Amino acid sequence: MIIVRRLNGQPFAINPDLIERIEATPDTILVLLDGTKYIVNEPMDEVVRLIEEHRAAVVARSLRRPATSETAPPRGTGDVVPLPTRHRGE
């Protein structure tokens, strides 16, 4: 979720994955996939920056290694295990 402000300054959170487009006419309008429109106080470039930061944070969290051994994968799961082979003629 990103936090933006209505024209009266009241903040609200919105799911950036539901934003279809952003218009600047001169007010910034967020148009959602279902057609709902929200006029926000932030300029278009600020909303785009917030969305980029949100998505970067999601990717960064997904790449973080678990901090505890309880959530770590079992030992040896990343090891290379040779497959059994048959010798020719068997």
C-alpha distance (Angstrom), angle and dihedral (degrees) to the residues before:
residue distance angle dihedral
M1 . . .
I2 3.78 . .
I3 3.79 124.9 .
V4 3.82 117.9 -129.1
R5 3.80 132.2 162.6
R6 3.77 131.5 -120.3
L7 3.81 116.9 -128.0
N8 3.82 89.2 -94.0
G9 3.83 89.2 57.5
Q10 3.81 96.6 -106.4
P11 3.83 108.7 142.2
F12 3.79 122.4 -134.9
A13 3.79 135.7 173.0
I14 3.78 123.4 -122.6
N15 3.79 132.7 -175.9
P16 3.84 105.0 -115.1
D17 3.81 90.7 -155.2
L18 3.81 88.4 69.0
I19 3.82 94.5 55.4
E20 3.81 110.7 106.0
R21 3.79 96.6 179.8
I22 3.78 144.2 -15.0
E23 3.79 120.5 -133.7
A24 3.79 128.4 -165.1
T25 3.81 109.1 -159.8
P26 3.21 85.5 159.0
D27 3.84 91.1 -70.8
T28 3.79 114.2 65.8
I29 3.80 110.7 -111.1
L30 3.80 122.8 -168.8
V31 3.79 110.1 -153.0
L32 3.79 113.6 -162.0
L33 3.79 127.1 -150.8
D34 3.82 91.1 -101.8
G35 3.83 91.6 52.7
T36 3.82 96.6 -102.5
K37 3.79 111.5 145.2
Y38 3.80 128.2 -152.1
I39 3.80 123.9 -171.7
V40 3.79 109.7 -147.3
N41 3.79 135.5 -170.2
E42 3.84 96.3 -130.2
P43 3.81 119.8 89.6
M44 3.81 117.8 -113.0
D45 3.81 95.0 -103.2
E46 3.82 90.5 53.4
V47 3.82 91.7 52.2
V48 3.81 90.3 48.9
R49 3.83 89.4 50.1
L50 3.82 91.0 50.7
I51 3.82 90.7 51.0
E52 3.82 92.0 48.0
E53 3.82 91.2 49.7
H54 3.80 91.2 47.8
R55 3.81 92.9 51.7
A56 3.82 92.4 44.7
A57 3.81 89.7 52.2
V58 3.81 91.0 51.2
V59 3.81 91.1 52.0
A60 3.82 92.1 45.2
R61 3.82 91.3 51.7
S62 3.80 91.1 49.6
L63 3.83 91.2 53.2
R64 3.82 95.5 49.5
R65 3.78 115.6 108.3
P66 3.81 116.9 -125.3
A67 3.81 112.4 -93.8
T68 3.81 97.1 -145.6
S69 3.77 130.8 58.8
E70 3.82 89.5 -130.3
T71 3.79 91.1 70.9
A72 3.80 95.9 34.7
P73 3.80 117.0 106.2
P74 3.81 115.5 -101.0
R75 3.80 115.8 -85.8
G76 3.74 114.8 -90.9
T77 3.81 97.3 26.0
G78 3.80 89.8 113.7
D79 3.81 93.7 45.7
V80 3.77 120.4 110.5
V81 3.79 110.3 -114.8
P82 3.80 117.3 -163.4
L83 3.77 115.3 -127.8
P84 3.81 117.5 -124.5
T85 3.78 110.8 -99.5
R86 3.74 131.4 -159.5
H87 3.73 120.5 -136.8
R88 3.77 116.4 -124.3
G89 3.73 113.3 -92.5
E90 3.80 96.7 31.9
